[in-house]
Amino acid sequence: MTKVLLFLAQGFEEIEASAFIDVFGWTKSVDEVKPVEVAVAGLHEEIRAAHSLTVRPQYLLSEIDLDEFSAIAIPGGYHDRGFTEAYQPEVLEAIRKVYSNGGVIATVCVAAKPVAKAGLLAGKEATTYPLDDGIHVEYLLKHGAKVVDGDVVVSDRIITSTGPATAFSVAFKLLEILNGEEDVEKVKKAMMFR
């Protein structure tokens, strides 16, 4: 079965994480769709989200065999609420490992920044959260990304996006890359996306 690693840092945006969980959860409920397993991991046994949710991930990142995963999905979050841990060496190494194994990297909002810090956006088109006086865009530029205007940008197996409103678009794009457009359409129909 295809497996996606969903990495949650402290301060992650709830809607951004739940889009991946829900879209891929539906792959196991819709007839004639190839199921995709999501494994939720973090650096702590409890992770406090950006707003009011606290979650217990299934795994600590250190317990994961990264060779089992076809993709890593990373929701963005609030840096002042702990999202800075997404730049930790073990997280950057996980991103690099999944990518070097031929996997897909899917990010929402500012989660493009750890991917840039991991060295994977240099020379590639990407986007990120454009507000906050452009500090996130500047970060990508500083790390060699070609920042382009677009809600969701795909470049060489890396998906980046502008903000929380794009979470479902990113999840569906990841499903399309892993399973194909036909499975996306079946899941969208079941979820009442039009």
Residue pairs with C-beta under 8 A, 6 or more apart in sequence:
1 35
1 36
1 37
2 34
2 35
2 36
2 37
2 70
2 178
2 179
3 36
3 37
3 38
3 39
3 68
3 69
3 70
4 20
4 24
4 36
4 37
4 38
4 39
4 69
4 70
4 71
4 72
4 73
4 174
4 178
5 38
5 39
5 41
5 64
5 66
5 69
5 71
5 72
5 73
5 94
5 98
6 17
6 20
6 21
6 38
6 39
6 40
6 41
6 72
6 73
6 74
6 75
7 41
7 42
7 61
7 72
7 73
7 74
7 86
7 91
7 94
8 17
8 40
8 41
8 42
8 47
8 49
8 55
8 57
8 75
9 42
9 43
9 47
9 74
9 77
9 82
9 83
9 84
9 85
9 86
9 91
10 42
10 43
10 44
10 47
10 48
10 77
10 81
10 82
10 83
10 85
11 48
11 49
11 50
11 77
11 78
11 79
11 80
11 81
11 82
11 83
12 47
12 49
12 50
12 75
12 76
12 77
12 83
13 49
13 50
13 51
13 75
13 76
13 77
13 78
13 108
13 109
13 164
13 167
14 49
14 50
14 51
14 53
15 164
15 167
16 75
16 76
16 77
16 108
16 109
16 111
16 164
16 167
17 40
17 49
17 75
18 167
19 108
19 167
19 168
19 170
19 171
20 38
20 73
20 75
20 106
20 167
20 170
20 171
20 174
21 38
21 40
22 171
22 191
23 168
23 171
23 172
23 175
23 187
23 191
24 36
24 37
24 38
24 171
24 175
25 38
26 33
26 187
26 190
26 191
27 33
27 34
27 35
27 36
27 175
27 179
27 183
27 187
28 35
28 36
29 190
30 186
30 187
30 190
31 186
32 186
33 179
33 183
33 186
33 187
34 179
34 183
36 175
36 178
36 179
38 73
39 58
39 59
39 64
39 69
40 55
40 57
40 58
40 59
41 57
41 58
41 59
41 60
41 61
41 63
41 64
42 57
42 60
42 61
43 60
43 61
43 85
43 88
43 90
43 91
44 57
44 60
45 56
45 57
45 60
46 54
46 55
46 56
47 54
47 55
47 56
47 57
48 54
48 81
48 82
49 55
49 77
50 77
50 78
50 81
50 83
61 90
61 91
61 94
62 90
64 94
66 94
66 97
66 98
66 101
67 97
67 101
69 98
69 101
69 103
70 103
70 104
70 178
71 98
71 103
71 104
71 105
71 106
71 174
71 177
71 178
72 94
72 95
72 98
72 103
72 104
72 105
72 106
73 106
73 107
73 170
73 171
73 174
74 86
74 95
74 105
74 106
74 107
74 108
74 111
74 114
74 115
75 107
75 108
75 109
75 111
75 167
76 83
76 107
76 108
76 109
76 110
76 111
76 112
76 129
76 163
76 164
77 83
77 86
77 109
77 110
77 111
79 110
83 110
85 91
86 111
86 113
86 114
87 113
87 114
87 117
91 114
92 114
92 117
92 118
93 118
95 105
95 114
95 115
95 118
95 120
96 118
96 119
96 120
98 104
98 105
99 105
99 120
99 157
99 158
102 157
103 157
104 157
104 158
104 159
104 174
104 177
104 178
105 115
105 120
105 157
105 158
105 159
106 159
106 170
106 171
106 173
106 174
107 115
107 158
107 159
107 160
107 161
107 170
108 161
108 163
108 164
108 166
108 167
108 170
109 128
109 129
109 161
109 162
109 163
109 164
109 166
110 128
110 129
110 136
112 121
112 126
112 127
112 128
112 136
112 140
112 145
112 160
112 161
113 128
113 136
113 139
113 140
115 121
115 126
115 158
115 160
116 122
116 126
116 139
116 140
116 143
116 144
116 145
117 143
119 143
120 158
121 140
121 143
121 144
121 145
121 155
121 158
121 160
122 143
122 144
122 145
123 144
123 145
123 146
124 145
124 146
124 155
124 156
124 158
125 145
125 146
125 147
125 148
125 153
125 155
126 140
126 145
126 146
126 147
126 148
126 153
126 155
126 158
126 160
127 140
127 147
127 148
127 149
127 150
127 151
127 152
127 153
127 160
127 161
127 162
128 136
128 137
128 139
128 140
128 147
128 160
128 161
128 162
129 136
129 162
129 163
130 136
130 137
130 162
131 163
137 147
140 147
141 147
150 162
151 161
151 162
151 165
151 166
151 169
152 159
152 160
152 161
152 162
152 166
152 169
152 170
152 173
153 159
153 160
153 161
154 173
154 177
157 177
159 170
159 173
159 174
159 177
161 167
161 169
161 170
168 193
172 184
172 187
172 188
172 193
175 183
175 184
175 187
176 183
176 184
